[in-house]
Amino acid sequence: YQIPAYNSLYASLDKETTNMFGVIVDKAIFRDTIKKDLQDHNVAWSNVLSEQVSEKLTGIAGKLRVESIPTYIIFDNQGKILYRGSEIGQVNGVLLQLKSKQ
């Protein structure tokens, strides 16, 4: 479970130059369960529920072309995608590089 590590990372970010949000892909019927899980794990960053309708992703997950779960997408301040993939080690590396530039 990665949430504790992400909580620490989020707490260390310079919020004026870097931010983080989650896109949760699931069926809308699980919305209350998802909200409770986020509260139980003290998730501080913003999250958006992108509903899955059959095999098609809608909302922000569809617009960001999420093809697998999890998918991590890192943007710079101009909206350029710096990383898209599912490797948590690579995500941490990109985020550490960004943090070192702050």
N, C-alpha and C positions, 0 to 999 in steps of 0.2 A: 504494500500500500504506500503510495508516494505522497499522500497529503501532508504528513508532518514535514517532509523535506521541502515541499512547495510553500508551506506556511513560513518556514525560515527564510527561504529565498525571497518571497514576497515582502516580508518584513524588512529585508535588507535593501530593497530596490529604492532608488531615488525616484519618488513618485512624480517629480516634475519632468523627468526625461524618459521614464520607463514605466510601463504599466502592464498588467497581466489580466486576462479574463479567461474563463472557461466556457466551452460550448459542450453541453451535455446532450447527447443524442439518445433519446428513449421515447417510449410511447407516453402520451400526455397523461394517461391514467396513473403513471408513477410519479407525477409532479410532487405530491405531498411527501412521498417517501424520499425523493431526491432532496427536497428542501430540508427535511429532518436530518438526513445524512450530512449535508453541508453544515448545518448548525452543530450537530454532534461532534464534528471534527474541526470546529472553529475556523472554517474557511473564510478568509477575510476578503479575497478578491471577488470581483463580479463574475457571475455565471449566467449563461443564457441557456434555456432549454430549447433545443431544436427538435421538433417532433419528427419521429420516423413514421411514415405512412407506408405500409408494406415494405418494399425494398428501396423505395425512393426517399432520399433525405430532402427535407424542406427547410425553409428558413435560412438562417445564417450558415448552417452546416452544408446545405446544398450550394449556397453562393460561394462558400470557401472551398468547394469541391472536396469535402471530406470523403475519403474512399475507404478508410479503415478506422477502427477504434482500438486504441487511442490514436489520434492524429495530433501532432504538435505543430503549430505554425507560429513562427516568430517574425514580427514585423519591425522595421526601423521606424523612426519618427516621421518619415515621409510616406509610409505605407508600403515600402518595398519588402517583399518576403525574403527574409534572411535564411530561414530554414522551414522545410515542410517534410515531415516524416513521422516515424513512430519510435525512433531510437532515443530513449531517455538519456543515455550517455551523451549523445550529440546535442541534445537540448541543453543539458547542463553546461557543456563546453561553450556553446554559443552565448548562453546567458552570462557565464563567467567572463567571457571576452567583453560583452557589452558593459558589464559591471565595472570591469577594470578601466574602461574608457570614461567612466563617469567622473 
